[in-house]
């Protein structure tokens, strides 16, 4: 009777062309790039101060916006948020652990 037909039997098999490095056994001349140096991790005291800022509801909700946006919104509303929080946010603005609040989804 033969073998059982599969759904993949009705589609043609496509093969991708090999690159030169693959054809030669991966002996290409391309050099590996060195990873960029990681930014220094902020002090745990700074992260604790930012967590306390996240948890204080007197400055408004913190979901969906960055900590700096929340600080600026509170400042615009006259709520006088702590200045050391803004200084820490500006100092470590490239670190997602500092930029985003506890309830914010980190960008991929």
C-alpha positions in Angstrom: 0.0 0.0 0.0 2.9 2.5 0.5 3.6 5.0 3.1 1.0 7.3 4.7 0.8 10.7 3.0 1.7 13.8 5.0 0.5 17.3 4.6 4.1 18.4 3.9 4.1 16.1 0.8 2.0 18.6 -1.1 4.6 21.4 -0.7 7.9 21.6 -2.6 11.1 21.3 -0.7 13.0 24.5 -0.7 16.7 24.6 0.1 18.5 27.8 0.9 21.8 28.5 -0.9 24.9 28.0 1.1 27.1 30.9 2.0 30.8 30.7 1.2 31.7 30.4 4.8 29.4 27.4 5.3 30.6 25.8 2.1 34.2 25.9 3.3 33.5 24.5 6.7 33.1 27.9 8.4 36.7 29.0 7.8 35.6 32.5 6.9 37.8 35.5 7.6 35.0 37.4 9.4 36.1 38.4 12.9 33.8 38.2 15.9 32.8 41.6 17.2 33.6 42.3 20.8 30.6 43.0 22.9 30.1 46.6 24.1 31.2 47.2 27.6 28.2 47.0 30.0 27.2 50.1 31.8 28.0 50.1 35.5 25.1 48.8 37.6 23.6 51.5 39.7 24.0 51.5 43.5 21.4 49.3 45.3 20.6 52.4 47.4 19.6 54.2 44.1 17.4 51.3 43.1 15.8 51.3 46.5 15.1 55.1 46.3 13.5 54.5 42.8 11.3 51.7 44.2 10.1 53.9 47.0 9.3 56.6 44.3 7.3 53.9 42.4 5.3 52.9 45.5 4.4 56.4 46.6 1.0 57.1 45.1 1.1 60.8 45.9 2.9 61.4 42.5 0.2 59.6 40.5 0.1 56.2 38.7 3.3 54.8 37.3 2.1 52.2 34.9 2.7 52.7 31.2 5.2 55.6 31.5 8.9 55.8 32.4 10.0 57.1 35.8 11.3 60.3 34.3 7.9 61.0 32.6 6.2 60.4 35.9 8.6 62.7 37.7 8.1 65.4 35.1 4.3 65.0 35.3 4.3 65.3 39.1 6.5 68.4 38.8 4.1 70.0 36.3 1.2 69.3 38.6 3.0 71.0 41.5 3.4 67.8 43.5 7.1 68.5 44.2 8.7 65.1 43.6 12.1 64.5 45.1 15.0 66.0 43.1 17.5 63.1 43.9 15.1 60.8 41.9 15.4 63.0 38.8 19.2 63.2 39.2 19.5 59.4 39.4 17.2 59.0 36.4 19.2 61.4 34.3 22.5 59.8 35.4 21.5 56.3 34.5 19.1 57.0 31.6 20.5 54.1 29.5 19.8 51.4 32.1 16.3 49.8 31.7 16.4 48.8 35.4 16.5 52.5 36.3 14.4 54.0 33.5 11.3 51.8 33.9 9.1 51.4 37.0 8.4 48.1 38.7 5.2 47.6 36.7 6.4 48.7 33.3 7.2 46.1 30.6 10.8 46.4 29.5 11.2 47.0 25.7 12.6 44.1 23.8 
